[in-house]
Amino acid sequence: MYWSSLGDFLAMGGHAAFVWPSFAIALLLLLGLGLQSRLAMRAAEREHAEAKHEAGRDA
């Protein structure tokens, strides 16, 4: 498909009301998943460090 201007591209052939919200939702979901993964990893690392510390104290 060929667009003659930026306005034509942003209009997406009349489907902009469906295309851009879809991109926004996908982007928000990916960012949320990345944030959730980062928080889960930090929690797991913290639990691992605590367990390692407790194991060293019991030995």
N, C-alpha and C positions, 0 to 999 in steps of 0.2 A: 504494500500500500504506500502511496506517495502523498505527503502533506506539503502544501505550498507555503504554509506559514506555521508559526508556533501556535497560533490560535486553532488552526485545523488539527494540529497534533494533540493539543490539550482537549479538544472536543471529541477526539477519538471516533470520528465518523458518526457522532450522535449517541455514542455509548458511554460517554464520560461519566454519567451518573452511576454506572455499574463498575466501570474499570477502576477509577481512582479510589473509591471506597474499598474495593477489593485489595488493591495494593496497600492501602493504609492499614487495613485489618491484618493482612499478612505480615507487614512490617511490625506492627504492635505485638502480634503473637510471637514472632521471632525474638524481638527484644525482651519480652516477658520470659520466654523460655531461657534465654541467655542469662537473665538476672536470676531466675529461679535456680538454674544450674550452678551459678557462682555462689549463691547463698548456701545451697546444699553442700557444695564442696568445702566451703569454709567451716560449716558445722561438722562435717565428717572429719576434717583435719583436726578440728578442736577436740572432738571426741577421741580420736586416735591418740593425740598428744596426752590427753588426760589418762587414757587407759595405759599408755606406755609409762607415764609417770607413776601411776598406781602400781604397776607391775614391778617397777624398779624399787619402789618403797617396800613391797612385800618380800622381796628376795633377800 
